Amino acid sequence: MAQVGWLAYENSRKQWNLAAAAQAKLSKCEPWPPGKDDEGNQQQWGHCTWFTPDDMQEITVMLRKPGFLAKAARQFQNVPWLATGVEVNLCRGDAPTP
């Protein structure tokens, strides 16, 4: 799950021309309990979040295990996580102006 999330971030970062997050560390990857999609197939959502050591950058990737892939994977636990969204928050500290 974390590997898929990080690869999605790297791809998005390059598209957005952002510098790489310096030493970002995984804070958490949290899969939510499985549920059902509109067709009654099992599906699951989750997210992973990374922070840089100075807490000036936060990276969050939303992920999904779509139920329609369960037939090809034979079992739901074998369905791969797919990234559905990437959010990068960059903070900066400016010196106060007199």
N, CA, C and O atoms as a printed pandas DataFrame, in Angstrom:
     atom_number atom_name residue_name chain_id  residue_number  x_coord  y_coord  z_coord
0              1         N          MET        A               1    0.831   -1.189    0.000
1              2        CA          MET        A               1    0.000    0.000    0.000
2              3         C          MET        A               1    0.878    1.257    0.000
3              4         O          MET        A               1    0.668    2.173   -0.795
4              5         N          ALA        A               2    1.866    1.286    0.904
5              6        CA          ALA        A               2    2.752    2.450    0.986
6              7         C          ALA        A               2    3.570    2.613   -0.291
7              8         O          ALA        A               2    3.796    3.733   -0.750
8              9         N          GLN        A               3    4.010    1.502   -0.860
9             10        CA          GLN        A               3    4.821    1.581   -2.084
10            11         C          GLN        A               3    4.008    2.163   -3.239
11            12         O          GLN        A               3    4.506    2.999   -3.993
12            13         N          VAL        A               4    2.766    1.725   -3.376
13            14        CA          VAL        A               4    1.892    2.268   -4.436
14            15         C          VAL        A               4    1.672    3.758   -4.202
15            16         O          VAL        A               4    1.717    4.548   -5.145
16            17         N          GLY        A               5    1.435    4.146   -2.954
17            18        CA          GLY        A               5    1.232    5.550   -2.639
18            19         C          GLY        A               5    2.442    6.402   -2.963
19            20         O          GLY        A               5    2.310    7.480   -3.543
20            21         N          TRP        A               6    3.631    5.922   -2.590
21            22        CA          TRP        A               6    4.840    6.705   -2.847
22            23         C          TRP        A               6    5.103    6.835   -4.348
23            24         O          TRP        A               6    5.504    7.900   -4.816
24            25         N          LEU        A               7    4.883    5.767   -5.094
25            26        CA          LEU        A               7    5.070    5.841   -6.547
26            27         C          LEU        A               7    4.097    6.837   -7.171
27            28         O          LEU        A               7    4.465    7.555   -8.101
28            29         N          ALA        A               8    2.862    6.890   -6.675
29            30        CA          ALA        A               8    1.887    7.868   -7.175
30            31         C          ALA        A               8    2.344    9.282   -6.860
31            32         O          ALA        A               8    2.207   10.177   -7.694
32            33         N          TYR        A               9    2.887    9.494   -5.660
33            34        CA          TYR        A               9    3.420   10.816   -5.304
34            35         C          TYR        A               9    4.559   11.199   -6.244
35            36         O          TYR        A               9    4.580   12.307   -6.781
36            37         N          GLU        A              10    5.506   10.283   -6.443
37            38        CA          GLU        A              10    6.659   10.575   -7.304
38            39         C          GLU        A              10    6.207   10.950   -8.716
39            40         O          GLU        A              10    6.736   11.890   -9.311
40            41         N          ASN        A              11    5.245   10.227   -9.241
41            42        CA          ASN        A              11    4.732   10.524  -10.579
42            43         C          ASN        A              11    4.077   11.910  -10.616
43            44         O          ASN        A              11    4.325   12.691  -11.535
44            45         N          SER        A              12    3.255   12.208   -9.633
45            46        CA          SER        A              12    2.580   13.510   -9.580
46            47         C          SER        A              12    3.579   14.637   -9.377
47            48         O          SER        A              12    3.471   15.694   -9.998
48            49         N          ARG        A              13    4.556   14.406   -8.501
49            50        CA          ARG        A              13    5.568   15.425   -8.219
50            51         C          ARG        A              13    6.304   15.833   -9.493
51            52         O          ARG        A              13    6.566   17.015   -9.720
52            53         N          LYS        A              14    6.629   14.856  -10.307
53            54        CA          LYS        A              14    7.330   15.148  -11.563
54            55         C          LYS        A              14    6.430   15.919  -12.526
55            56         O          LYS        A              14    6.892   16.833  -13.210
56            57         N          GLN        A              15    5.148   15.555  -12.584
57            58        CA          GLN        A              15    4.209   16.273  -13.450
58            59         C          GLN        A              15    4.032   17.722  -12.998
59            60         O          GLN        A              15    3.856   18.619  -13.822
60            61         N          TRP        A              16    4.080   17.942  -11.689
61            62        CA          TRP        A              16    3.878   19.280  -11.139
62            63         C          TRP        A              16    5.179   20.068  -11.036
63            64         O          TRP        A              16    5.164   21.217  -10.593
64            65         N          ASN        A              17    6.306   19.474  -11.436
65            66        CA          ASN        A              17    7.621   20.113  -11.343
66            67         C          ASN        A              17    7.974   20.540   -9.919
67            68         O          ASN        A              17    8.506   21.628   -9.699
68            69         N          LEU        A              18    7.672   19.666   -8.954
69            70        CA          LEU        A              18    8.027   19.924   -7.562
70            71         C          LEU        A              18    9.342   19.245   -7.229
71            72         O          LEU        A              18    9.645   18.173   -7.755
72            73         N          ALA        A              19   10.115   19.860   -6.366
73            74        CA          ALA        A              19   11.329   19.219   -5.873
74            75         C          ALA        A              19   10.923   18.044   -4.982
75            76         O          ALA        A              19    9.852   18.052   -4.375
76            77         N          ALA        A              20   11.779   17.052   -4.915
77            78        CA          ALA        A              20   11.492   15.882   -4.075
78            79         C          ALA        A              20   11.419   16.291   -2.615
79            80         O          ALA        A              20   12.166   17.161   -2.168
80            81         N          ALA        A              21   10.529   15.671   -1.883
81            82        CA          ALA        A              21   10.406   15.924   -0.448
82            83         C          ALA        A              21   11.649   15.368    0.243
83            84         O          ALA        A              21   11.936   14.175    0.144
84            85         N          ALA        A              22   12.380   16.225    0.936
85            86        CA          ALA        A              22   13.628   15.819    1.579
86            87         C          ALA        A              22   13.344   14.932    2.783
87            88         O          ALA        A              22   12.743   15.373    3.763
88            89         N          GLN        A              23   13.776   13.697    2.703
89            90        CA          GLN        A              23   13.702   12.740    3.812
90            91         C          GLN        A              23   12.299   12.566    4.372
91            92         O          GLN        A              23   12.126   12.458    5.586
92            93         N          ALA        A              24   11.306   12.539    3.512
93            94        CA          ALA        A              24    9.934   12.327    3.979
94            95         C          ALA        A              24    9.829   10.946    4.607
95            96         O          ALA        A              24   10.361    9.968    4.082
96            97         N          LYS        A              25    9.142   10.882    5.726
97            98        CA          LYS        A              25    8.958    9.624    6.454
98            99         C          LYS        A              25    7.473    9.276    6.488
99           100         O          LYS        A              25    6.613   10.133    6.691
100          101         N          LEU        A              26    7.208    8.003    6.285
101          102        CA          LEU        A              26    5.830    7.528    6.338
102          103         C          LEU        A              26    5.285    7.720    7.746
103          104         O          LEU        A              26    5.867    7.233    8.715
104          105         N          SER        A              27    4.181    8.423    7.855
105          106        CA          SER        A              27    3.515    8.624    9.141
106          107         C          SER        A              27    2.530    7.493    9.395
107          108         O          SER        A              27    2.507    6.900   10.473
108          109         N          LYS        A              28    1.702    7.198    8.364
109          110        CA          LYS        A              28    0.772    6.072    8.502
110          111         C          LYS        A              28    0.198    5.692    7.154
111          112         O          LYS        A              28    0.099    6.513    6.242
112          113         N          CYS        A              29   -0.170    4.450    7.053
113          114        CA          CYS        A              29   -0.982    3.926    5.955
114          115         C          CYS        A              29   -2.170    3.274    6.626
115          116         O          CYS        A              29   -2.015    2.369    7.446
116          117         N          GLU        A              30   -3.342    3.732    6.280
117          118        CA          GLU        A              30   -4.534    3.273    6.975
118          119         C          GLU        A              30   -5.582    2.767    5.988
119          120         O          GLU        A              30   -6.239    3.564    5.320
120          121         N          PRO        A              31   -5.742    1.448    5.892
121          122        CA          PRO        A              31   -6.848    0.924    5.088
122          123         C          PRO        A              31   -8.134    0.988    5.913
123          124         O          PRO        A              31   -8.140    0.625    7.089
124          125         N          TRP        A              32   -9.197    1.438    5.306
125          126        CA          TRP        A              32  -10.480    1.465    5.990
126          127         C          TRP        A              32  -11.163    0.119    5.800
127          128         O          TRP        A              32  -10.795   -0.631    4.897
128          129         N          PRO        A              33  -12.140   -0.201    6.622
129          130        CA          PRO        A              33  -12.815   -1.499    6.475
130          131         C          PRO        A              33  -13.424   -1.636    5.081
131          132         O          PRO        A              33  -13.935   -0.661    4.529
132          133         N          PRO        A              34  -13.371   -2.839    4.509
133          134        CA          PRO        A              34  -13.981   -3.062    3.193
134          135         C          PRO        A              34  -15.476   -2.761    3.219
135          136         O          PRO        A              34  -16.144   -2.924    4.240
136          137         N          GLY        A              35  -15.979   -2.322    2.079
137          138        CA          GLY        A              35  -17.409   -2.063    1.914
138          139         C          GLY        A              35  -17.848   -2.593    0.559
139          140         O          GLY        A              35  -17.133   -3.375   -0.068
140          141         N          LYS        A              36  -19.005   -2.177    0.116
141          142        CA          LYS        A              36  -19.550   -2.625   -1.174
142          143         C          LYS        A              36  -19.677   -1.446   -2.128
143          144         O          LYS        A              36  -19.997   -0.329   -1.723
144          145         N          ASP        A              37  -19.419   -1.722   -3.411
145          146        CA          ASP        A              37  -19.647   -0.697   -4.422
146          147         C          ASP        A              37  -21.098   -0.760   -4.878
147          148         O          ASP        A              37  -21.881   -1.535   -4.329
148          149         N          ASP        A              38  -21.468    0.040   -5.872
149          150        CA          ASP        A              38  -22.857    0.105   -6.341
150          151         C          ASP        A              38  -23.357   -1.206   -6.927
151          152         O          ASP        A              38  -24.563   -1.440   -6.991
152          153         N          GLU        A              39  -22.433   -2.063   -7.357
153          154        CA          GLU        A              39  -22.812   -3.343   -7.956
154          155         C          GLU        A              39  -22.722   -4.494   -6.965
155          156         O          GLU        A              39  -22.883   -5.653   -7.346
156          157         N          GLY        A              40  -22.467   -4.186   -5.693
157          158        CA          GLY        A              40  -22.389   -5.217   -4.669
158          159         C          GLY        A              40  -21.035   -5.884   -4.535
159          160         O          GLY        A              40  -20.880   -6.825   -3.756
160          161         N          ASN        A              41  -20.049   -5.407   -5.286
161          162        CA          ASN        A              41  -18.697   -5.955   -5.175
162          163         C          ASN        A              41  -17.995   -5.359   -3.956
163          164         O          ASN        A              41  -18.189   -4.190   -3.620
164          165         N          GLN        A              42  -17.185   -6.176   -3.306
165          166        CA          GLN        A              42  -16.405   -5.683   -2.192
166          167         C          GLN        A              42  -15.372   -4.682   -2.709
167          168         O          GLN        A              42  -14.765   -4.900   -3.757
168          169         N          GLN        A              43  -15.174   -3.592   -1.981
169          170        CA          GLN        A              43  -14.149   -2.605   -2.320
170          171         C          GLN        A              43  -13.574   -2.079   -1.025
171          172         O          GLN        A              43  -14.149   -2.271    0.046
172          173         N          GLN        A              44  -12.436   -1.414   -1.128
173          174        CA          GLN        A              44  -11.799   -0.867    0.064
174          175         C          GLN        A              44  -11.078    0.422   -0.295
175          176         O          GLN        A              44  -10.510    0.552   -1.379
176          177         N          TRP        A              45  -11.112    1.369    0.630
177          178        CA          TRP        A              45  -10.426    2.642    0.483
178          179         C          TRP        A              45   -9.394    2.777    1.586
179          180         O          TRP        A              45   -9.464    2.069    2.591
180          181         N          GLY        A              46   -8.453    3.662    1.416
181          182        CA          GLY        A              46   -7.464    3.931    2.449
182          183         C          GLY        A              46   -6.605    5.119    2.047
183          184         O          GLY        A              46   -6.807    5.723    0.994
184          185         N          HIS        A              47   -5.654    5.440    2.894
185          186        CA          HIS        A              47   -4.737    6.539    2.580
186          187         C          HIS        A              47   -3.402    6.329    3.274
187          188         O          HIS        A              47   -3.306    5.618    4.274
188          189         N          CYS        A              48   -2.379    6.962    2.722
189          190        CA          CYS        A              48   -1.045    6.989    3.321
190          191         C          CYS        A              48   -0.613    8.445    3.434
191          192         O          CYS        A              48   -0.912    9.263    2.564
192          193         N          THR        A              49    0.093    8.756    4.513
193          194        CA          THR        A              49    0.563   10.120    4.744
194          195         C          THR        A              49    2.045   10.094    5.119
195          196         O          THR        A              49    2.489    9.269    5.918
196          197         N          TRP        A              50    2.788   11.015    4.523
197          198        CA          TRP        A              50    4.211   11.202    4.818
198          199         C          TRP        A              50    4.425   12.638    5.270
199          200         O          TRP        A              50    3.713   13.544    4.838
200          201         N          PHE        A              51    5.415   12.844    6.148
201          202        CA          PHE        A              51    5.828   14.179    6.578
202          203         C          PHE        A              51    7.344   14.293    6.450
203          204         O          PHE        A              51    8.061   13.308    6.626
204          205         N          THR        A              52    7.829   15.490    6.144
205          206        CA          THR        A              52    9.266   15.731    6.185
206          207         C          THR        A              52    9.646   15.971    7.653
207          208         O          THR        A              52    8.786   16.328    8.459
208          209         N          PRO        A              53   10.925   15.779    8.006
209          210        CA          PRO        A              53   11.345   15.938    9.404
210          211         C          PRO        A              53   11.020   17.307   10.004
211          212         O          PRO        A              53   10.772   17.408   11.206
212          213         N          ASP        A              54   11.019   18.354    9.190
213          214        CA          ASP        A              54   10.701   19.692    9.701
214          215         C          ASP        A              54    9.194   19.988    9.697
215          216         O          ASP        A              54    8.772   21.091   10.046
216          217         N          ASP        A              55    8.394   19.001    9.301
217          218        CA          ASP        A              55    6.927   19.143    9.218
218          219         C          ASP        A              55    6.482   20.257    8.273
219          220         O          ASP        A              55    5.371   20.771    8.404
220          221         N          MET        A              56    7.332   20.631    7.329
221          222        CA          MET        A              56    6.978   21.690    6.391
222          223         C          MET        A              56    6.334   21.137    5.119
223          224         O          MET        A              56    5.827   21.898    4.294
224          225         N          GLN        A              57    6.355   19.810    4.964
225          226        CA          GLN        A              57    5.693   19.185    3.816
226          227         C          GLN        A              57    4.873   17.996    4.301
227          228         O          GLN        A              57    5.313   17.207    5.137
228          229         N          GLU        A              58    3.676   17.894    3.752
229          230        CA          GLU        A              58    2.800   16.759    4.033
230          231         C          GLU        A              58    2.354   16.186    2.692
231          232         O          GLU        A              58    1.930   16.917    1.797
232          233         N          ILE        A              59    2.458   14.887    2.573
233          234        CA          ILE        A              59    2.050   14.188    1.351
234          235         C          ILE        A              59    0.979   13.188    1.748
235          236         O          ILE        A              59    1.195   12.361    2.633
236          237         N          THR        A              60   -0.175   13.260    1.099
237          238        CA          THR        A              60   -1.257   12.310    1.367
238          239         C          THR        A              60   -1.696   11.707    0.044
239          240         O          THR        A              60   -1.943   12.422   -0.927
240          241         N          VAL        A              61   -1.791   10.391    0.017
241          242        CA          VAL        A              61   -2.231    9.673   -1.176
242          243         C          VAL        A              61   -3.455    8.838   -0.800
243          244         O          VAL        A              61   -3.422    8.052    0.148
244          245         N          MET        A              62   -4.520    9.022   -1.552
245          246        CA          MET        A              62   -5.733    8.217   -1.378
246          247         C          MET        A              62   -5.612    6.980   -2.263
247          248         O          MET        A              62   -5.149    7.058   -3.401
248          249         N          LEU        A              63   -6.037    5.836   -1.720
249          250        CA          LEU        A              63   -5.922    4.579   -2.450
250          251         C          LEU        A              63   -7.243    3.818   -2.410
251          252         O          LEU        A              63   -8.090    4.047   -1.547
252          253         N          ARG        A              64   -7.392    2.915   -3.360
253          254        CA          ARG        A              64   -8.619    2.132   -3.471
254          255         C          ARG        A              64   -8.300    0.742   -3.999
255          256         O          ARG        A              64   -7.446    0.569   -4.869
256          257         N          LYS        A              65   -9.001   -0.238   -3.459
257          258        CA          LYS        A              65   -8.988   -1.602   -4.000
258          259         C          LYS        A              65  -10.358   -1.788   -4.651
259          260         O          LYS        A              65  -11.332   -2.041   -3.942
260          261         N          PRO        A              66  -10.465   -1.672   -5.970
261          262        CA          PRO        A              66  -11.774   -1.787   -6.610
262          263         C          PRO        A              66  -12.239   -3.238   -6.670
263          264         O          PRO        A              66  -11.481   -4.140   -7.029
264          265         N          GLY        A              67  -13.491   -3.433   -6.314
265          266        CA          GLY        A              67  -14.052   -4.777   -6.256
266          267         C          GLY        A              67  -14.126   -5.481   -7.588
267          268         O          GLY        A              67  -14.037   -6.708   -7.643
268          269         N          PHE        A              68  -14.287   -4.729   -8.674
269          270        CA          PHE        A              68  -14.436   -5.389   -9.973
270          271         C          PHE        A              68  -13.187   -6.146  -10.380
271          272         O          PHE        A              68  -13.247   -6.984  -11.280
272          273         N          LEU        A              69  -12.045   -5.873   -9.737
273          274        CA          LEU        A              69  -10.817   -6.599  -10.042
274          275         C          LEU        A              69  -10.704   -7.923   -9.282
275          276         O          LEU        A              69   -9.796   -8.711   -9.547
276          277         N          ALA        A              70  -11.612   -8.170   -8.350
277          278        CA          ALA        A              70  -11.530   -9.382   -7.534
278          279         C          ALA        A              70  -11.662  -10.653   -8.366
279          280         O          ALA        A              70  -11.041  -11.666   -8.044
280          281         N          LYS        A              71  -12.450  -10.616   -9.417
281          282        CA          LYS        A              71  -12.598  -11.818  -10.253
282          283         C          LYS        A              71  -11.272  -12.199  -10.895
283          284         O          LYS        A              71  -10.916  -13.378  -10.921
284          285         N          ALA        A              72  -10.535  -11.222  -11.412
285          286        CA          ALA        A              72   -9.250  -11.505  -12.041
286          287         C          ALA        A              72   -8.210  -11.915  -10.992
287          288         O          ALA        A              72   -7.342  -12.742  -11.271
288          289         N          ALA        A              73   -8.296  -11.346   -9.799
289          290        CA          ALA        A              73   -7.329  -11.647   -8.746
290          291         C          ALA        A              73   -7.697  -12.926   -7.989
291          292         O          ALA        A              73   -6.892  -13.441   -7.214
292          293         N          ARG        A              74   -8.881  -13.425   -8.206
293          294        CA          ARG        A              74   -9.432  -14.635   -7.589
294          295         C          ARG        A              74   -9.850  -14.448   -6.130
295          296         O          ARG        A              74  -10.770  -15.125   -5.671
296          297         N          GLN        A              75   -9.210  -13.564   -5.405
297          298        CA          GLN        A              75   -9.591  -13.266   -4.031
298          299         C          GLN        A              75   -9.396  -11.776   -3.799
299          300         O          GLN        A              75   -8.476  -11.164   -4.342
300          301         N          PHE        A              76  -10.284  -11.197   -2.976
301          302        CA          PHE        A              76  -10.225   -9.748   -2.773
302          303         C          PHE        A              76   -8.887   -9.309   -2.181
303          304         O          PHE        A              76   -8.373   -8.252   -2.548
304          305         N          GLN        A              77   -8.316  -10.101   -1.272
305          306        CA          GLN        A              77   -7.044   -9.683   -0.669
306          307         C          GLN        A              77   -5.915   -9.604   -1.687
307          308         O          GLN        A              77   -4.892   -8.976   -1.416
308          309         N          ASN        A              78   -6.078  -10.229   -2.856
309          310        CA          ASN        A              78   -5.065  -10.158   -3.914
310          311         C          ASN        A              78   -5.254   -8.968   -4.852
311          312         O          ASN        A              78   -4.414   -8.730   -5.720
312          313         N          VAL        A              79   -6.326   -8.232   -4.692
313          314        CA          VAL        A              79   -6.575   -7.053   -5.531
314          315         C          VAL        A              79   -5.551   -5.980   -5.168
315          316         O          VAL        A              79   -5.370   -5.681   -3.988
316          317         N          PRO        A              80   -4.879   -5.399   -6.157
317          318        CA          PRO        A              80   -3.868   -4.382   -5.848
318          319         C          PRO        A              80   -4.498   -3.055   -5.439
319          320         O          PRO        A              80   -5.618   -2.730   -5.833
320          321         N          TRP        A              81   -3.759   -2.306   -4.646
321          322        CA          TRP        A              81   -4.161   -0.942   -4.313
322          323         C          TRP        A              81   -3.883   -0.049   -5.515
323          324         O          TRP        A              81   -2.840   -0.173   -6.158
324          325         N          LEU        A              82   -4.815    0.849   -5.817
325          326        CA          LEU        A              82   -4.659    1.828   -6.896
326          327         C          LEU        A              82   -4.740    3.218   -6.284
327          328         O          LEU        A              82   -5.622    3.490   -5.469
328          329         N          ALA        A              83   -3.832    4.093   -6.671
329          330        CA          ALA        A              83   -3.867    5.474   -6.179
330          331         C          ALA        A              83   -4.978    6.229   -6.898
331          332         O          ALA        A              83   -5.094    6.158   -8.122
332          333         N          THR        A              84   -5.790    6.947   -6.137
333          334        CA          THR        A              84   -6.893    7.712   -6.725
334          335         C          THR        A              84   -6.694    9.224   -6.584
335          336         O          THR        A              84   -7.385   10.002   -7.242
336          337         N          GLY        A              85   -5.769    9.636   -5.747
337          338        CA          GLY        A              85   -5.528   11.064   -5.576
338          339         C          GLY        A              85   -4.253   11.315   -4.796
339          340         O          GLY        A              85   -3.877   10.531   -3.925
340          341         N          VAL        A              86   -3.593   12.415   -5.119
341          342        CA          VAL        A              86   -2.363   12.816   -4.442
342          343         C          VAL        A              86   -2.508   14.266   -4.017
343          344         O          VAL        A              86   -2.909   15.119   -4.809
344          345         N          GLU        A              87   -2.179   14.539   -2.765
345          346        CA          GLU        A              87   -2.227   15.907   -2.244
346          347         C          GLU        A              87   -0.885   16.217   -1.592
347          348         O          GLU        A              87   -0.389   15.434   -0.781
348          349         N          VAL        A              88   -0.303   17.347   -1.941
349          350        CA          VAL        A              88    0.963   17.778   -1.352
350          351         C          VAL        A              88    0.749   19.161   -0.767
351          352         O          VAL        A              88    0.339   20.090   -1.463
352          353         N          ASN        A              89    1.028   19.284    0.514
353          354        CA          ASN        A              89    0.936   20.582    1.200
354          355         C          ASN        A              89    2.339   21.036    1.534
355          356         O          ASN        A              89    3.072   20.348    2.246
356          357         N          LEU        A              90    2.711   22.191    1.020
357          358        CA          LEU        A              90    4.027   22.776    1.271
358          359         C          LEU        A              90    3.853   24.029    2.127
359          360         O          LEU        A              90    3.093   24.933    1.780
360          361         N          CYS        A              91    4.555   24.065    3.228
361          362        CA          CYS        A              91    4.529   25.238    4.097
362          363         C          CYS        A              91    5.856   25.965    3.979
363          364         O          CYS        A              91    6.885   25.357    3.683
364          365         N          ARG        A              92    5.827   27.241    4.207
365          366        CA          ARG        A              92    7.078   27.986    4.220
366          367         C          ARG        A              92    7.005   29.029    5.321
367          368         O          ARG        A              92    5.941   29.552    5.651
368          369         N          GLY        A              93    8.139   29.301    5.858
369          370        CA          GLY        A              93    8.227   30.313    6.891
370          371         C          GLY        A              93    8.875   31.560    6.324
371          372         O          GLY        A              93   10.013   31.515    5.858
372          373         N          ASP        A              94    8.171   32.654    6.360
373          374        CA          ASP        A              94    8.711   33.923    5.888
374          375         C          ASP        A              94    9.082   34.772    7.104
375          376         O          ASP        A              94    8.380   34.786    8.115
376          377         N          ALA        A              95   10.181   35.460    6.976
377          378        CA          ALA        A              95   10.569   36.395    8.035
378          379         C          ALA        A              95    9.543   37.527    8.096
379          380         O          ALA        A              95    9.091   38.010    7.058
380          381         N          PRO        A              96    9.183   37.941    9.278
381          382        CA          PRO        A              96    8.216   39.042    9.380
382          383         C          PRO        A              96    8.776   40.340    8.789
383          384         O          PRO        A              96    9.961   40.642    8.931
384          385         N          THR        A              97    7.931   41.074    8.148
385          386        CA          THR        A              97    8.350   42.357    7.570
386          387         C          THR        A              97    8.121   43.453    8.601
387          388         O          THR        A              97    7.089   43.480    9.273
388          389         N          PRO        A              98    9.101   44.367    8.723
389          390        CA          PRO        A              98    8.950   45.450    9.733
390          391         C          PRO        A              98    7.893   46.445    9.358
391          392         O          PRO        A              98    7.655   47.400   10.098
